[in-house]
Amino acid sequence: MKTVLLIGNPNVGKSVFFSRLTGTRVVASNYPGTTVGFTKGRMAVGGEVCEVVDVPGVYSLCPTSKAEEVACGMLGEGDVVINVVDATNLERNLSLTLELMERGIPLVVALNMWDETAHRGISIDTARLERMLGVPVVPTTALTGEGFNRLVERLSEARAPSIGPLGRDERWGAIGTIIDRVQRLEHRHHTVREILQELTIKPWTGIPIALLAAAASFKAVRLIGETWIAWIADPFFNRIWSPLLARLGVLLGPGVLHDLLIGKLIDGRVDYVQSFGVLSTALYVEFAMVLPYIVSFYFVLGVLEDSGYLPRLAILMDTLLHRIGLHGFAIIPALLSFGCNVPGILATRVLESRRERFIASTLISIGIPCAALQAMIVAVLGKHGLLPVAAVYAILAAAVLALGFILNRLISGFSPELLLEIPPYRLPPLSLLLKKTWWRVGQFIKEALPVVVGGVLAVNLLYMLDVFSVLARLAAPVVRGLLGLPEEAVVAVVVGVLRKDVAMGMLALLPLTVKQLVVASVVLAMTFPCVATFVVLWHELGWRDMLKSTGIMLVAALCTGGLVNHLWR
């Protein structure tokens, strides 16, 4: 395994730089025989895993302190050095750069804090600087991840320059020549766009902005989705599709085939939520309940992506998500899952390691209710005020964080850091947004439609075989004793393993207290959202990891539900 050393002056952003490269798994220790501490982690470079060592910050390789002695000793242990340079103080930082070049070590120079050079009116000709130094030079911004992809790509070009020992005066003379040729200074003010870009990344201002952006996004998603349902989906199914199903039902007559294709008639007609036919509920769920929100979600997601905001949100969430074994870009699957868990789990493919995909998929399945379930939670609990609804979401958030901390520590494996390029803010072209949305929606239909149809078919078969009654009898002691729910709620909880919104509708018909509704809502949300999600988990993780996720899910749901039942007063 190759070793990459990060070396630079103190206060050049090296620790943030190190975190950006190595992600979630780091080890802190003292250098042998000293009390000087350093950290090391791992990163992926061209399919190869390398060890990254954050060397103590030094000003010179002529030791005047214990930290500088340790740094000099560690030079012999590395294969490549990334010299992290503060681009806003290039002249001072180049002294260490030239000393490293004198040692003949393969070197890449990272001009960190590159965003600040523009703010301060500093212009650096990086191409000329690279020619004068004779080693690769890459501008970077550790805070946002700018330039990190390019830096990792150019590590293979690290060179050991042929430069002999220089005296102190000669070194500073060379630095003066370099600065004269590559750097220009001018006075300038921040633009409005630059100010906005800074505000959306800094936590104190970025988090309130993120909350506003999330609220606006969900309002837009609901507006587009509900408009689609009211003006397109429901009119089509009620005015066109229902008469066709009625004619088909007459032709088929009562029997198994009728129940499988059309489903049970409710009050003498097809109920698209409760009938559970392949041609009724399956198609309605796909095209009238899920697809409108998927279209709106993908459109809003495209706006956030192409405007340049989503990468900044990923950076903002990076620190928190690192605590649960993920990185900031996992916010995208999470956001998608608030519309439907199926595309959310499919989107975990953007995460590089199997470990991350397992953690993200499991947490999504447990803690993020889909749009249909959220609508039912609001409808059922909202009658009792805002507090019960808020309590459900707060409990789910706490459960996800707690479980994430546990999984991050128990699951072995390597979680590489996903390096993001942060684009400037721009107005996304509508034509490109529509094309991207159309393509994503097509992919979703192709992958999800067979799953939904198969799931509804499976539910029908289970009902016909009376499996639910058996499951209800087996689960009754746990549901009554641990969760504090009446026996009548057992069937709803079991049905919830397959269809959460239907289960919530069944619970609404029972005389439950607010406490019991909160417990039931939490348990339903923390088990599989639907058969479609269950099958997608199988497809994405494999049957072994799917079974592990199932076990974690059931234990987490029962423990959380039991705690809420016994602590709620």
Residue pairs with C-beta under 8 A, 6 or more apart in sequence:
1 49
1 50
1 51
2 45
2 48
2 50
2 51
2 79
2 80
3 50
3 51
3 52
3 53
3 77
3 78
3 79
3 80
4 43
4 45
4 50
4 51
4 52
4 53
4 78
4 79
4 80
4 81
4 82
4 155
5 53
5 55
5 74
5 75
5 77
5 78
5 80
5 81
5 82
6 14
6 17
6 18
6 21
6 52
6 53
6 54
6 55
6 81
6 82
6 84
7 55
7 58
7 71
7 75
7 81
7 82
7 83
7 84
7 96
7 100
8 14
8 57
8 83
8 84
8 85
8 86
8 93
8 96
8 112
9 57
9 58
9 59
9 85
9 86
9 92
9 93
9 96
10 57
10 58
10 59
11 57
11 86
12 57
12 84
12 85
12 86
12 93
12 112
12 113
13 84
13 86
13 112
13 113
13 142
13 143
14 54
14 57
14 84
14 112
15 54
16 142
16 143
17 84
17 110
17 112
17 140
17 142
18 26
18 39
18 41
18 52
18 54
19 26
19 142
19 322
20 142
20 145
20 148
20 417
20 419
21 41
21 43
21 52
21 148
21 152
21 417
21 419
22 41
22 42
22 43
22 52
22 417
23 41
23 43
23 322
23 327
23 415
23 416
23 417
23 418
24 322
24 325
24 326
24 327
24 408
24 415
24 417
25 41
25 42
25 414
25 415
26 39
26 40
26 41
27 39
27 40
27 41
28 37
28 38
28 39
29 37
29 38
29 39
29 40
30 36
30 37
30 38
31 37
31 38
31 70
31 73
31 74
34 66
34 69
34 70
35 66
36 56
36 66
36 67
36 70
37 56
38 53
38 54
38 55
38 56
38 70
38 74
39 53
39 54
40 51
40 52
40 53
40 54
41 51
41 52
42 49
42 50
42 51
42 52
42 414
42 416
43 49
43 50
43 52
43 152
43 416
43 417
44 50
44 352
44 414
44 416
45 152
45 155
45 156
46 156
49 414
49 416
53 74
53 77
53 78
55 70
55 71
55 74
56 67
56 68
56 70
56 71
57 67
58 67
58 68
58 71
58 96
59 68
59 95
59 96
60 68
60 95
60 96
60 99
61 68
61 71
61 72
61 75
61 96
61 99
61 100
61 103
62 68
62 99
63 69
63 71
63 72
75 81
75 103
75 105
78 105
79 106
80 105
80 106
80 107
80 108
80 155
80 158
81 100
81 105
81 106
81 107
81 108
81 158
82 108
82 109
82 110
82 151
82 155
83 96
83 97
83 100
83 107
83 108
83 109
83 110
84 110
84 112
85 93
85 94
85 97
85 109
85 110
85 111
85 112
86 92
86 93
86 112
86 113
87 111
87 112
87 113
87 114
87 116
87 117
87 122
87 124
87 139
88 113
88 116
88 117
88 120
88 122
90 111
90 122
90 124
90 179
90 182
90 183
91 175
91 176
91 179
91 183
94 175
94 178
94 179
95 171
95 172
95 175
97 107
97 109
97 133
98 163
98 166
98 171
98 174
98 175
99 171
100 107
101 107
101 133
101 134
101 135
101 161
101 163
102 163
102 164
102 165
102 166
104 160
104 161
104 162
105 160
106 158
106 159
106 160
107 135
107 158
107 159
107 160
107 161
108 135
108 136
108 137
108 138
108 151
108 154
108 155
108 157
108 158
109 129
109 130
109 133
109 135
109 136
109 137
109 138
110 138
110 139
110 140
110 147
110 151
111 117
111 124
111 126
111 137
111 138
111 139
111 140
112 140
112 141
112 142
113 141
113 142
114 139
114 140
114 141
114 146
114 147
115 141
115 143
115 144
115 146
116 122
117 123
117 124
118 194
119 190
119 194
121 185
121 186
121 187
121 188
122 183
122 184
122 185
123 183
123 184
123 185
123 186
124 139
124 182
124 183
125 181
125 182
125 183
126 137
126 138
126 139
126 182
128 181
128 182
129 137
129 178
129 182
130 136
130 137
132 178
132 181
132 182
133 161
133 178
134 159
134 161
134 162
134 163
135 158
135 159
135 161
136 154
136 157
136 158
136 159
138 147
138 150
138 151
138 154
139 146
139 147
140 146
140 147
140 148
140 151
141 147
141 422
142 148
143 201
143 315
144 201
144 311
144 312
144 315
144 420
144 422
145 311
145 315
145 419
145 420
145 421
145 422
146 421
146 422
147 421
148 419
148 420
148 421
149 419
149 421
152 419
166 174
190 198
193 424
193 425
196 425
197 308
197 312
197 424
197 425
199 205
199 206
199 209
200 206
200 209
200 210
200 309
200 312
200 313
200 316
201 312
201 315
201 316
203 316
206 312
206 316
207 316
210 313
210 316
213 304
213 309
213 313
217 300
217 304
217 335
218 338
220 296
220 300
221 293
221 296
221 297
221 300
221 339
221 371
222 296
223 296
224 292
224 295
224 296
224 299
224 300
225 292
225 293
225 295
225 296
225 297
225 371
226 292
228 292
228 295
228 296
229 288
229 289
229 292
232 292
233 287
233 288
233 291
233 292
234 288
236 288
237 272
237 284
237 288
241 283
242 269
242 270
245 262
245 270
245 277
245 279
245 280
246 269
246 270
248 261
248 262
248 279
249 258
249 262
249 265
249 270
252 258
252 261
252 262
256 464
259 277
259 460
259 464
260 277
260 278
260 457
260 460
261 277
261 278
261 279
262 270
262 275
262 277
262 279
262 280
263 270
263 274
263 275
263 276
263 277
263 280
263 281
263 460
264 274
264 275
264 276
264 277
265 271
265 275
266 274
266 275
270 277
270 280
272 280
272 281
272 284
272 285
272 288
273 281
273 284
273 501
273 502
273 505
274 281
274 502
274 505
275 281
276 456
276 459
276 460
276 463
277 456
277 460
278 453
278 456
278 457
278 460
281 456
282 452
282 453
282 455
282 456
282 457
285 452
285 456
286 445
286 448
286 449
286 452
286 453
289 372
289 501
290 340
290 342
290 371
290 372
290 448
290 452
291 441
291 444
291 445
293 339
293 340
293 371
294 339
294 340
294 343
294 441
294 444
295 437
295 441
296 339
297 335
297 336
297 338
297 339
297 340
297 343
298 343
298 436
298 437
298 440
298 441
298 444
299 433
299 434
299 437
301 310
301 332
301 335
301 336
302 428
302 433
302 436
302 437
303 428
303 433
304 310
304 313
305 311
305 428
306 426
306 428
306 429
306 432
306 433
306 436
307 425
307 426
307 427
307 428
308 422
308 423
308 424
308 425
308 426
309 425
310 331
310 332
311 420
311 421
311 422
311 423
312 422
313 328
313 331
314 327
314 328
314 329
314 331
314 332
314 420
315 328
315 420
315 422
316 328
317 328
317 330
317 331
318 327
318 328
321 327
321 328
321 330
321 331
323 401
323 404
323 405
323 408
324 359
324 363
324 400
324 401
324 404
324 405
324 407
324 408
325 355
325 356
325 359
325 404
325 407
325 408
325 411
325 415
326 351
326 356
326 359
326 360
326 404
326 415
327 351
327 356
327 415
327 417
327 418
328 418
328 420
329 350
329 351
329 418
329 420
330 348
330 351
330 356
330 360
332 347
332 350
333 344
333 345
333 347
333 348
333 350
333 351
333 360
333 364
334 344
334 360
334 364
334 368
335 344
336 343
336 344
336 347
337 343
337 344
337 345
337 364
337 368
337 370
338 344
338 368
338 369
338 370
338 371
338 374
339 370
339 371
340 370
340 371
340 448
341 364
341 365
341 368
341 370
341 529
341 530
341 532
341 533
341 536
342 444
342 447
342 448
342 451
342 532
342 533
342 536
343 440
343 444
343 448
344 364
344 368
345 361
345 364
345 365
345 533
345 536
345 537
345 540
346 444
346 447
346 536
346 540
348 356
348 357
348 360
348 361
348 364
348 540
349 357
349 540
350 418
351 357
351 360
351 418
352 415
352 416
352 418
353 413
353 414
353 415
353 416
354 413
355 411
355 412
355 413
355 414
355 415
356 415
357 540
357 541
358 411
358 541
358 545
358 548
358 549
359 404
359 407
359 408
359 411
361 537
361 540
361 541
361 549
362 403
362 407
362 549
362 552
362 553
363 400
363 403
363 404
363 407
365 528
365 529
365 533
365 537
365 549
365 553
366 399
366 400
366 403
366 526
366 552
366 553
366 556
366 557
367 396
367 397
367 399
367 400
367 403
367 525
367 526
368 396
368 400
369 377
369 396
369 500
369 525
369 529
370 500
370 529
370 530
372 500
372 501
373 500
373 501
373 504
373 524
373 525
373 529
375 501
376 500
376 501
376 504
376 505
377 389
377 392
377 504
377 521
377 525
378 389
379 504
379 508
380 504
380 507
380 508
380 517
380 521
381 388
381 389
381 392
381 514
381 517
381 518
381 521
382 389
384 514
384 517
388 514
388 517
388 518
391 518
392 518
392 521
392 522
392 525
395 518
395 522
395 560
395 564
396 522
396 525
396 526
399 522
399 526
399 556
399 560
403 552
403 556
407 552
447 536
448 532
448 536
451 531
451 532
451 535
451 536
452 531
452 532
454 531
454 535
455 498
455 530
455 531
455 532
455 534
455 535
456 531
458 498
458 531
459 498
459 499
459 531
462 468
462 498
468 491
468 494
468 495
471 494
472 490
472 491
472 494
473 490
475 490
475 493
475 494
476 487
476 490
478 558
479 485
479 487
479 489
479 490
479 493
480 486
480 487
480 490
482 558
482 561
482 562
482 565
483 493
483 519
483 520
483 523
483 558
483 561
483 562
483 565
484 515
484 516
484 519
484 565
485 493
485 512
485 516
485 519
485 520
486 510
486 512
486 516
488 510
489 507
489 510
489 512
489 516
489 520
491 506
492 503
492 504
492 506
492 507
492 510
492 520
493 503
493 520
493 523
493 524
495 502
495 503
495 506
496 502
496 503
496 504
496 523
496 524
496 527
497 527
497 528
498 528
498 530
498 531
499 530
499 531
500 524
500 525
500 529
500 530
503 524
504 521
504 524
507 517
507 520
512 520
515 565
515 568
518 564
518 568
519 561
519 564
519 565
519 568
522 557
522 560
522 561
522 564
523 557
523 558
523 560
523 561
526 553
526 556
526 557
526 560
526 561
527 553
527 554
527 557
528 534
528 537
528 550
528 553
534 546
537 546
537 549
538 546
541 549
